[in-house]
Amino acid sequence: MGKLQIFVVLCYFIPVLVIIFPVGLVFSYLFKITKLDKWSNRINNFLGYFWYRSFFFLTGRTLEVSLENWNPEGNNRFLICNHTNALEVPLIVSLPYLAKSKDVRLSYLGGDIIQRYKIIPLMMHKTIVEAVIYSEKRPNFRNFKNDVLRVLKTRSIFLYPEGERTFTEEIRPFQTGVMKIAYKFHINLDVFVVSGFMGYSSLEEYKHLANSKTIYFHYCGSILAKDYPTFEEYLSKAENLMKKKKKYLEEKELSLVNQT
């Protein structure tokens, strides 16, 4: 088992072994079925925050978060971010508490993993959060589109537009399927970027990230669908926003390493 895989196992054992998670999920589910969705949502958001803080504490990492000018209120948006590896999940689901908006209602888009795990990843649990499920093995585009539009009536949806874990710090081209839904139905985008998660790997090219022990999570900006006359421009703007911020963070990482 490689170094990165060891960290992934550690990360995903936290919500299984720490008692606050199963207890919290039970209460969250009870609040959910009794129509006390606000309190169910608060519990979920706190568990996500506790999960990220626990994992970073155990692995000796610090987080530089910059969400300046991001307004988390409101629905009918996609929140998009690059996807390095599975270690990003605790950070992503802690977003409401990082933004100091514990009542933000977020949903998540994911595939077979939602069906496969009943406890983790926490905020993707279908019975607690109105998650949007798709299956690459048995795709049903019509149902998928309807689920997306239904959930957006009450929540914003977080997704990874690259469509897969990249296992690299490079941002890969976005998949167009979900993004076409966003453009067609005038769904706005809030763009985020993470940097530094490959520092958990043993690859020599990321040794500087392992030494710095800093993870970056920044808001890049928002995109209003109505401002772009074509889908290609809409997609390109989202990619460029993310890549521009990622380049800035990588230059910052290297400068800090060179100073030490």
N, C-alpha and C positions, 0 to 999 in steps of 0.2 A: 504494500500500500504506500503510495507516494505521500509526500508532505502535505500537499493540498487536500488529498482525500482524507487525511487524518483530521485536518481542521474542519472539513465538511461534516465528518462523523461527530466530532465534538460539538459543533454548532447545532446539529439537529437532534442531539441527545439532550440538550438543555431543556426544551419544552416537554420532553418525555420524563426526565428524572426529577425536575424541580417541581415541588408540590403545588406551587402557585399557579402553574399552567393548567393542569387538569381541573383543579378547583375553580379557577377563573373561567374556564370554558364551560363548565357545568352551569355556573351562575349566568354566564352570557347566554347560553342556550335557553335557560328558564326565562330570562328577561325577554328573549326574542319571541318565544312562543306565547308569552303573556302580553305581547304588544308593547312592551317597554323597550322599544328599540334604541332609544337614546342611551339608556344605561348599558344595554348590551354592547353598543358601539363604543362607549367609553372604556369598558373592560377590554375589548379587543385592542383598542388603540394603546392602552396602558401595557398590555401583555407584549405587544410588539416592541414598545419602547424598552421594557424590562429585558426582553430577549436580546436586543441589540447591545444594551449596556452590559449585560452579563457576558456575552461573547467577547466584546472588546476588552472587558476587564480581565478575563481569563487568558486572552492572547496578547495582552500588553499593548493594544493599539489605542490611538486617540483619533478623534473625528474632528475634522474641520468642516463645519457646515455653514453654508451661505445661502439663505433663502430670502434675502433682501428683495423687496418689491413683489414677492409672490403673494397673491391673495388666495388663500385656500378655500374661501367660502364659495358656495354655489355648486351647481351640478352641471351635467351635460358637457363634460370635458374629458379628454384623454390626458392622462399624465404619463409621459413617456421617458424612458431612461435607457442607457446602454446596459448590456447584460454580459458581465465578465464571467462570473461563475455563481454557483448556488449560495455563496456566502453573502450575497447582497440582500437576500430576502429579509433577514431581521432588520436591516437598515431601512429598507423600503417600507415595511409595514409599521415602522415607528415614525413615519413622516408626520402624522398629525401632532404628536407630542414634540417633535423637533421644531415644528412650526408654531408651537404653543397654542394650538387650536384643537383641544382634546375631543371636540364634538364633530370634527370633520368626518363626513361620511364617504368612505372610499370603498370601492370594489376592486376586484382583481381579475385579470384575464389569464387563464391558464388552460392547459390541455389535460392529458391523462393523469398528470400528477395529482390533480384534485381528487380524482376517483381513487387513486392508489393509496393516499395517506388520509387517515381520519382525524389525526391530531395535528400533524404538521403538513405543510407550512400553515401556521395558525390562521392568518387572516384570509386564507383561501378556502377555508372550510365551508363548503356549500350550505350547510344547515345553519350557519351563523351569519355569514356575509353573503349578500346576493352576488356571488361570483359568476362569471361568464365562462362556461366550459365549452371547449371545442376539442375535437378529436382528429388528429392527423391521419389516423388509421381509417376512421369512418366519418369523413367530413360531411356536414349537412349545412351548407352555406345559408340557406333560408332560415333555419332555426337559429343559427348563430347570429345572423343579422338581427333577428327579432329579439333575441336575448340581450344583445348589446343596447338596442334602442329602449328596451323595457327598463333595464338597470339604470340607464342614463337619466331616467325621469326622476330618480331620487338620489343618485350617487354619481360621483366621477369614477372613472375606471382607469386603473393603472395597468400599463402593459409594456412589454419590451418589443419595440418595432423591428429589432434585428431578427427576432423569431427564434433565437437559440442562444445558448451559452457559447461565447466565443473563445474562452480560455486564452485571451490575449488582451492587452490594453488597447488594441486598435479597435476603432468603431467600424463595424461592418455595414454595408449597404442595408437600408431598411427593406423589409418585406412589404409588398404593396397591398396585400389583401385587406387587412384591417384599416390601413391608412386610406384606402379607396372608400370604405364605408364612412370614415370620418369626413372626408372631403364631400362626398355626395350628400350627406345629411348635415353639413355645416357644423361639424363638431370642432370646437376649438382645442388647441393643444397647449399644455404646459410642459416645457422641456427641461429635463434635469440631466445631470451627468455625474457618474461616480468615477473615481480614479484611485488606484493603489491596491486593488484587491488581489492582483497577481503577486503581490508581495508575500502572500501566504504560500506560494509555490516554491519549489526548489530550483527553478530555472535560473541560470546564471544571468540572463539578460534582465531579470527583475530583482537582482540582488540589492540594488539601491533602494527599492521599495521595501524590502524586508528589513533593511537597516533603519530606514526612516520611521517605520511603524506608524505612519499617518495615513488615514483614509480621508478622501475628500468627497464631499457630496454638495454640489452646487446647483442652484437654479439658473438656467440659461436664458429664459425668457418665454413669452407666450406668443402664440400664432393664432390670429383670427382667420377662420376659413374664408370669410367673405372678402378678405383683402387680396385673394389670389385667384386670378382668372382661369388658371389651369391647374390640374392635379399635379403635374410635374413641378410647377413652381412651388406649390404647397409642400410637396415632399422634399424638394431640394432645400427649402428654407429650414425645415425641421432638422435635416441632416447637418446642414452647415452651422446652425446654432449650437448643436451638440458638439460637433468637431472643433469649432472655434474655442469653446470653453475647455474642452479636453486638452487641446494644444497648450493653452495658457497654464493649465494645472500641471502638465508634464514639464513645461519649462520651469515652473516654480519648484517642482520636486527636484529636478536636476541642480538648480541653483542652490538649494538648501544642502544637498549632498556635497556639492563642491566646496561649500563653506566650512564643512566639518573635516 
